Amino acid sequence: MKSLPFLLRYTLSLILVLGIAFWVHTTWRSSIGLTSLGDLLVPSYLIQAALALGIVAVLYLLRQRFKNLLGFLFIAGSLLKFLFFFLYFYPPYKADGQLDGSEFAAFFVPYGISLVLETVFAAQMLRRLEKDDEAGNAV
């Protein structure tokens, strides 16, 4: 899979890992008597996937021009995800006056998985930038 372009590798990894997590999540919800697709589970996974893909794509596209600011851009992406949480997910979750564990998991499981993948791929991208810089300085 290393021979694939960076963004394609990231996209395929994100789809595969979130797809498996979604299957496990819905199976677990059913096994404990919850509606398998309740608590905005589908929008949560889709929005997290789209935001994670967008964040890494922006970092990748801006990696040369803003290499010293990539960490701040990464954090801005996480803030964007929380903005989506508070604007889109939090109001329906708090409509009954409480945020229960299944609602928390519906948002934060895909958030956490996406964050780990974003971090791993951003680190790979930064290592590659560092190697390219070292190779450029050696000449």
Steps between C-alpha positions, in 0.01 A plus 500: 500500500806726536520536121162678487493880507479646851143634488366183337669288768353722770152494347499121465632454854239740638214326318620154602559578867184709545300238308617225735440723803150584374418130460632421850319801644161411347541134597583597858204741518265225380643250747422727796147575383551843343389598152801414287493831308369725778661805660593653161751220445503515119542880479768481767711250305442679169580846637808375684623327184440808285665735748796268556551465125467874449742584781773266378445606138541868597813418702638305205424773248654769723794291624767685300372855529405491869720222640571699818128548565376145437461429872277803543297399195463151647369645826265728305361185336428351842327820604288477185394149601394624843312787339302240301438310822360801685296629206363176354523218755483657844151657473320171418714311751410744778131529400403258778714687753791257511778365282504124549780256423360378169469858373851577618634189325308577180705816457829429674573150367523618137663824619772311687564255219517780245733699724740206536508448123546873436788506748673195352475627144593858593809364678592301187458813292719704738771232503499506120529880500792477741677243280441716194641804683807304610556374146460854364745644754759233426535615140 
